[in-house]
Amino acid sequence: MAHLPYTAALAQDWIKKKYPGLIGKNEWPPSSPDLNTLDYHVWGEMLGRYQKYTPKPTNIAELKTALLSIWNDLPQEFIDKAILSFRNRLQSRIAATGGHFEHSA
């Protein structure tokens, strides 16, 4: 176990040589909701669909049913778009050096 940090460093060096476009672990912003696909893409869409949902749930069981129905009705293409926009969002976040950024992906 004493060699773990050295081994990890070797692995990171190897990965950088093989995949020069890879965003390294030290470049990732910590705990950024801007990078959580659920936070920046999916929840907003679900909220919009919930606001149009009728009849409105009157208890927790109905709410769970409504949210599952909304989730299940989200088109796969919508989820795919959120996932595919992740790398661009990450690069924008890094370019903003951790600060606020606008991104329309």
Beta strands, then each sheet from edge to edge (+ up, - down):
end
